[in-house]
Amino acid sequence: MKLKLVPTAAALAASLMMGAALASGGASGPTVQVEVQGKIGEVIVNPYNIAPLTAVIRNGGYVIEDAHVRVVPKKGGQEIAYDVNNAELKTHAGIPVFGLYPDYANQVEVSYTRIFQGKKEQFKETYTIRTAPVYMEMNGSVNTKSAFLDVDVKHVDKKYGDRLYLVNNLVPKPPKASRAVWNNPTGGALEWSYGPQNGIVDTKGEVRWYLLPNLDMYDPESIYKSGIMMGFQQGADGLLTWGYGQRYVKYDLMGREVFNRRLPANYSDFSHALDRAQNGHYFIRAASADLRRADNKRVHTVRDVIAEVDENGRAVDEFRLFDILDPYRDNVIKTLDQGAVCLNIDASQAGKTLSAEDLAKQEASDTFGDIAGVGPGRNWAHVNSVDYDPNDDSIVISSRHQSSVIKIGRDKKVKWILGTPTGWKDQFKDKVLTPVDKDGKPLKCADNQCEGGFDWTWTQHTGWIIDSKTNKDVLFLTVFDNGDGRGLEQPPLPDMKYSRAVVYKVDQKKMTVQQVWEYGKDRGNEWYSPVTSLTKYMDDKDSIMVYSATAGMGAAPSKDKAGNAKAASAHPYIMEFDWGKTTPAVEIRINDAMGYQAMPISVESAFNYKIK
């Protein structure tokens, strides 16, 4: 009897062991042991680990087509609804859900066609998707007032009620970052490494998406994975491109990585601008990783190279601005407020400027890096935007430290300069555009000022072409005129400074420029943004988008408890205007934040683009 009982006991033991293994997480067999709410598969929140307010309703092993998503708004909230093309359904193995509210039991309505064994069925379902509160890494500063975006909606016209705005902000100087500088050779801007704060807000002030980078993507303690995230751009395919430090990247709104690449080895220190051009290439504002100067000193340069990179990451061309322009033109550098040289904010230097003697001492020294100065290896150009013009195969750049927007051809020759004529060498004087009125009559200009309400831009950002209004002869341009050093001088009182959003019309044959629209001068110092910011034309609503990203920071510094100078807090403004109007159709204020850029985002482009 005992011999007969042994196999039975062994089988029972094996059965118990198998049951225990399954209960503790072993193989599921042909079943899937997860919660299923509807007629397809499970819900995965934050499927790619960097976008917590997204989810995928998995297909459950079925083929699904013709999906539609509606995130049910909170009471009085903004609806997000969109179709999903079949390519996105295959890419994400289910229905991608975007625009969830944080810390909320979201109700998500979906419809779709399910195909199984040749049978097609249509379903409409409602899913409950619970999300966590917004979480961001903090820098420990007493000046940080909130964990994320504190949004105050002032006014939104009905026409703009469906807007979603991508806000590209940053966290100043996290102690984990900015711990290294370049060596062999010296110079560059490696230490320019503020933390990321990127999200999407709706017109009710709610956060509907945010980027939470993991260490695979972003590591402030790694020189090759840190840097300031800047230059966001959404392409016609809905994908986002941007860069940071030594990288340029492409992701979708769900957080799926398309690519995350190191800069080509010839370049370093991406910041500010990456243009995904009509020729399929990427125009990347970077710097030279190793330049031999005329005096045989080798340096990393600072924000003065545009690298053209093809789809496969090959550097196919470059625009070396220290060879194309005059890196020793110092008229603007000598009038900059040293308290706010772009994001290098130092309240103790507010109101101070550099002298010719200061610059001469610099050039005689071996002091290179991210410092306002002249010559390759210093921040003489500070290029903060680049835009490709397919009409004549050229680029338009904005150089903050030359207070000029400049067009440069494929032959590396300057085509025109939009800026004050003061200080340009003879070879550039005939490239400076002549200001004209609406009838094409030249305006009288003297001492860096013009009649008729015309003004050049000063320490500006985003010199961007309005493609749909531009041809080979006439180019429309949007610029954010920050206004520091206006007229090549500092005003008697700091609260006399102001910023403007501007639209110019450039006649490229006649070499003239007309100012056709402006906003901001009447808002005065309260709207003044000493650094960063954006002006951008939006085709879908025939509108001008404006982000005065550091409004308020230009106020006089205060003192902290230790008696040190403390910069005023910024309160960026998101604004949008109907074309030609000066009354804002949208005005949204973000409290106590360091802004860089903001722009509308298209959900339709992200999930229902035209499949090629």
Secondary structure by P-SEA (a helix, b strand, c coil): ccccaaaaaaaaaaaaaaaaaaaacccccccccccccccbbbbbcccccccccccccccccccccbbbbbccccccbbbbbbbbcaaaaaaaccccccccccccbbbbbbbbbbbcccbbbbbbbbbbbbbccbbbbbccccccccccccccccccccccccccccccccccccccccccccccccccccccbbbbbbbcccccccccccccccccccccccccccccccccccccccccccccccccccccccccccccccccccccccccccccccccccccccccccccccccccccccccbbbbbccccccccccccccccccccccccccccccccccccccccccccccaaaaaaaaaccccccccccccccccccccbbbbbccccbbbbbbccccbbbbbcccccccccccccccccccccccbbbbbcccccccccccccccccbbbbccccccccccccccccbbbbbbbcccccccccccccccccccccbbbbbcccccbbbbccccccccccccccccccbbbbbccccbbbbbcccccccccccccccccbbbcbbbbbbbbbccccccccbbbbbccccccbbbbbbcccccccccc
